[in-house]
């Protein structure tokens, strides 16, 4: 798929060039923020799994 950054009308062109509106296409978060997100969601998932296992073992 080709993501073309050419605006389709004058309003979008004004927003992109004058007001600083982001161009079309998909952006990504910086690596450091992605690593923090992976760590937080991974640790949450790990705590849920350990909690379910502990529930069955100690109940």
C-alpha positions, 0 to 999 in steps of 0.5 A, a space after each residue: 500500500 502506498 501512503 501518499 502524503 499529498 493533501 487532497 484539498 487546500 484545508 488539509 494542505 494548510 493544516 499540514 504546512 502552516 498549523 503543523 498537523 501531522 502527515 498521513 501515515 502510521 507513526 510509531 512510539 520511540 523505542 524506550 516508551 515501547 519497552 516500558 509498555 511491553 514491561 508493564 503489560 507483560 508484568 500485569 499478564 504475568 501477575 494475573 497468571 501467577 494469581 490464578 495458579 496460586 488461587 488453585 494451589 492454595 485454596 
